[in-house]
């Protein structure tokens, strides 16, 4: 692939996909982000004060007509992957049914179906397209035919795009609440029913989403320690580990909760949780059907003005980090179980951040956004010489990060010292993302 062709293709598509979607309510999204900045979702909100009102007309998420449930046709090339929310969105036509889409598909679809804010949806879409797709789009599952991705045979930064199911250590990580650790189960995308049972048991019904989320802390700690005690390849990276893996715990109660007059801030029932995770049967005898995630009928998303933003998500990450600080540390097992070794964050970031600093001010957001870019040289390997002008090719990600960093007063992170990872086989056998470890 020639650099000029790649650059022109990317720039042509990003003119509509990356530049256009922030215009869909960008001013509104910015107001939301500013209003939530610095707040702690469960530590700072009074349980007696309702933050939002409920409007059935604007919050209803249709599951009929064009959005009726249609299961994937795997034989025809449909893909489903490790994110139940994206799987359900594809099954209901809020994103392309085949599971392969553009940045705009994912940003608009998650906003329409769930009330995910444009800032969070936009960042995740750009990141997924850069690291797991071909810069213009990606697969919510594994590799897909070239004809399904934008511009057909356009390859990603390191060759054929591997999708979210091939993104271990880049996007997906161990310690998921419902998916198994890659080394232990051989994949990171199927629900492990015993783990789902634990999440189901930890979910308190009939209370608000803040209380439901707070009650998941014990299970979050248990999953983290389970990886330490059973997975010799457990690796907890700065981005996929510290920042992305918490989403598996927060997204269900934040994005899948049903909203009502009684619970305008949302409340997730066990029945709704089962629907979103393609689980049927009775507790203690659950059955998982691959790819059959569905949005419940008569379900209402987050209110306009209460979308789930980047600051809101980071507040949830900090909540659990304050309660159990190891969740904010980078590290892993060194080839044996119970050998977890922490990486000194100061050494890793060349003195810019220390682990304790992430609990203060905007540091977690500063750290997360800059680490997402710092991973690029590692992911690319020697690809720079083949692709050419990476400044232009990666402009969607750099612009997204730069826009988010404005006004945060962040210390500048020039890179990370990846030699700190040399002792971790979970990293060394999967440095650029993978769907399975090397033999």
N, C-alpha and C positions, 0 to 999 in steps of 0.2 A: 504494500500500500504506500502510495506516495504521500509525503507530508502535505503537499499543496492541496491534493484532493481531500484529505482528511480535514485540514483546516477550513477549507471553503465549505465543506459539508456541515461541519459543526457550526460555523458562524452563521450559515444560512438558516439552519434549523433553530439555533438559539435565539435568533431574532424574533421568532414567534413563540417558542416554547419557554425560554428562560426570561426574556424581557417582558413578555406579555402577561404571564400569570401574576406578577406582583401588582399589576394594574387592576386586578380583580379585587378591589377593596383594600388596596395597600395602606391607604390612610387609616382605614378602620382597623386593620391588623396591627398597625403601629400603635394606635391608641390602646389596644388591648394589651400589647406587650408592655407598654410603659406603665399601665395601671397595675400590672402584676409583678413588675420587676421588684425583686427584693423580698417578696412575700414568701412565706412558708405555708404550704397547702394545709398541713395538719397542725402545725405548731402555732400559727399566727391567727387562724380564723376562729372566731367564736362559734361554737356549735349551735348557739341559740339564734344567731343572726344569719338569715338566708341571703345569699349574695346575689341571686338572680331570680327572675320571675319566669313562669312557664307560659309558653304560647304554643298551643297544640298545632295550629295551622302552619307555623314556620318551622316547627321542630319535627314534624312527622317525617319519618323515613319510609318511603313506599317499598312494599315487598310484593306488589301486584303489577300486572301489565308488563311494561317494559322492564320492570325490576323484579319480576317473579323469579323465584329460585330455579336455576337450571344447573344441575351438577356438571362437573367438567367431563369432557370426552377425551380421556387420555390417549386413546387410540388415534384420535385426530390431531394430536399435538398440543392439547391444552395442558397447562402447567399449573401446579399449586405448590406452595412452599412452606417455610417456617412461620410465616406471619398469619395468624387466623383472621385478623381484620382485613388484610388484603385478599385472602382466599374468599372470604364472605363477600367482599365488594365485587370480586370477579364473578362469583356465582349469581349475583343480583344485577350485574350489568352496570355498576357504578364505575368500574374500570373495565377495559376490554375483557371479554369472557375468556379468551385464550390465556390470560395471565401475563401478557406481554404488552407494555405500553410506553408512551412517551412521558416526559416530565409533566406536561400539562394534564395528561390523563390521570396521573397519580395525585397531583396537587388538587385538581378540581374534584376528583372522585372521593378522596378521603374527607374533603371539606363538606361535600354534599351529603355523603352517607353518614358521617360520624360527628361533624363539627370540629375536625382538626383544623387549627389555625393555619393561615397561609404561610406564616413564618416557619413553623415546624414542618408542615407538609412540604414546603418548598425546599428546605434544607435537606430533608430525608430523600426527596426525589432527585435532587442534584447529586447528592453523595452516592446514592444507589446507582445512578446512571454512570458516574465517573468510575466507581470502583467495581461495580458488578455488571455493568452493561457496556454499551458502545458509545458512551458520552451523550447520547440522545434519548436513550430509553433503556429499560432492562426487563428481565424476566423475574416474576415473583417466585419462581421455582428454580429449576436447574437450567442447563444449556437448552437453547431452543433453535429451531431452524432459522437460517439467516433471513428468510423472507418475512418472518414475523417481526423483526426489529426494524426500526426506522432506517431508511436508505439501504435496505436489504443486506448486502454483504459487508457493510462497514464494520470493521472490527474494533474492539476496545483497545485500551492502552497496552495490554499484554496479550493480545490475541483474541481468540473466540471468547465472548462474554460467558461467564459461568452462572449468572443469576444469583439470587439470594441464597439458594441452597448450596452454592459453591463459594460462599463468602465467609467461611469460618475464619476468625481472627481479623477480618476486615470490617464486617458488618454484624454478623451473628457471632455468638460466643457461648461458652459453657455456662452452667448455673441457671439455665432457663427454668422457669417454674413448671413447664409442661413438656418441653422437648429434652431429649437426652443429651448428655455430653458426647461429642463426636467420637472420641476414642472408645468410650464404653458401649455405644450403640451402633456405630457405623454410619449414622446420619444425624443431621441436626434439624430435620424438618417434620418427622412424625411425632405425634403425641404419644408419650409414654403414659399409659393409663394409670399406673400407680402414682405418678407425679400429679396427674390431673386430679386424682382422688384427694391428694393432700391439699391442693389449692381449693378444691370444692369444700373440703372440711374446714379450711381456714376462713372461708367467706361467711361473714355474718349477714344474714338477711334482715330486712326491715329497718335498716339504719342508713344514714347518708353515706355518700361515697368517700368522704374524708375519713369517717370512722372505719369503713371497710378497708381502705388502704392502710390505715394505721395498724389494723389487726393482722396484716400480712407480714409484718416485720419478722416474727418468729420463723415463718416458713422461708422467708428470704435468707435469713441467717442459716437455717438448716440446709438449704440447697447449696449455699456457698461452702459450708463445711463438709457436705456430702461429696462435693467435687474434690476437696482436699483429701478426704479419707479414702476415696475409691478410684480416682482418676490420676494415674501417674503423669499424664500428659496435660493436666489442667494448666491453662495459661490465661491470665486475667490481664488483658491489654489495656492501654490508656483509653482507647476509644470504644472498641467493641465490648470490652469488659466493664470498665468503670462507668461509661456513659450510656451504652446501648443496652446491655443486659438488664438494667433495672426496668426497662420499658415492658418487659414481659410481666412484671408485677403491677406496674402502674396503669398500663394501657387498658387492661380489661375493666377495672373499676372507673377509669377516667373516660374511656371511649366507648365501652359497651354497656355502661349503666343506662337504665331506662329513666327518662325524666318525666315528671308529673307535677301536679299541683302540690301533692304531698312532699315530693322530693324534687324541687326544681333544680337542685345541684346534682341530682342523679342518685340512683340506688340500683345495684345489680342483684338480680335474683339468681339462685342456683340453676333454675330452669333455663334462664337466658344464657348463663355461662355455658351450659351444656350445648345449647344451640350454636353459639359462636365457635365452639371448639369441636363440632361434629361428633358429639358424644350422645349416645342413647343408652337406654337401660336404667336400671336402678342402682343407687349407691351401693358400692361393694361388688357390683357385677356390671360395670360399665363396658360399653363397646365403642370403639373409635372407627369411623368410616373415613378413609383418606379422601380429602378434598371436598367433603360435604358440609363445610362450614356455612352457616346461614344466619342472616339477620332475622330476629324473631318478628312475628307479625305484631301489629299494634305497638310498635316501638318508636320512641321519640329521642332524638339526638340532643346534644348540648345546645343551649340557647345561643342565638346571635348575641354577641357581646360577652359570651363566656366560653369561647373556643379554647381548645387546649393548645397553649402557646409554648414556645421554647422556654421562657422564664417559668411558666407553670410546671413544665416537665422537670426542669432543673431543680425547682423547689422540692419536688417529690424525691429526686435523687438525693438532695441534701438532707431531707428528713431522715431517710434511712441511714445515710452516712453519719449523721450526728448520733444516732442511736447505736450504730455499730461501725466505728471508724475504718476497720479493715476493708469495707466495701468501697472505699475511696482510694485504696492502695493498688499499685501495679505489682504483679508478681506471678508465681506459679510453682507447681511441683517440678522437681528436677530429675524426673525419671522414676521416682518411687512415690508411693502414696505417703501421705503425712510428711512430705518434705517441702511444704510451701515456704518459699523464700521471697521476701519483699524486695522490690527494687527501690532504691533510694530515689525519690522523685526529684530531689535537687540535682543529683548526678544525671538522671535521665534527661532533665530539661536544661542541663547546663547552668544550674543555679537560678533559673527563673522562677520555678515553683517548688514548694515543699508540700508534703501531704496535708499538713495542718492548715496550710493557706487556703485550700479549696473550700473550707467552710466559711470563709470571710468574704463579704462583699460580692463582687461580680467575678471572683476568681475562677469559679467552676466553669462559668460560661466562657471566660477568656481562655482558659485551659482547653476546654473541649473543642472550641472552634479552631484554635490554632493547631491542636494535635491532629485534627482531621486533615489538615493540609500537610502537616509534618510527615504523615505516613506516605505521602506520594513518592518521594525518592526511593523508598524501600519497595513499594508495590511495583514501580516501573522497572527496577533493575537496570538493564542496559537498553531499555526501550527508547531512551531519550534520543539516541542517534538515529533511530528509525523513524520516529514521528516528526522530528523537526522542531518547529516553534511551539513548545509546550505552553508558553505564556498565553498564546491565543487559544490553543486547544482547551486549556483548563480554565479559561476565563469565567465560565459559569460558576464554578466552585469558588474561585478566588473572589469574584464580585459578591457572591452570596455571603462569604465569610467576612469580607471587608465591610459590607453594609451592616452586618450584625455587630461588628466590633466598634462601630462609630459611637463615641460618647461613653464607652465603658471604662476608659482609662486603663487599658490592659498593658501589662508589661509585655514586651515583644519577645516571642519565642522564635528563635531562628532555626531550630531543628531539635531533634531528639537523638540521644546517644544510644543507638540500637545495639551496640556491643554489650549493653547491660542485659540483653536477652540471651546471650550465648549459652547460658546454663539451662535453658528451658527447652526440652525436646518438643513440647507442645507448640512452641513458636518455630523452632528450626525446621521441623518437618511440615510446616504449613505457613511459611512466612508471607506469602502473597495471596492468601485465601485459598481454600480448598474444600472439597466435598468428602475427603478422606485422607488419612495420613499415609505417608510413604511407607513402604514395607521396610 
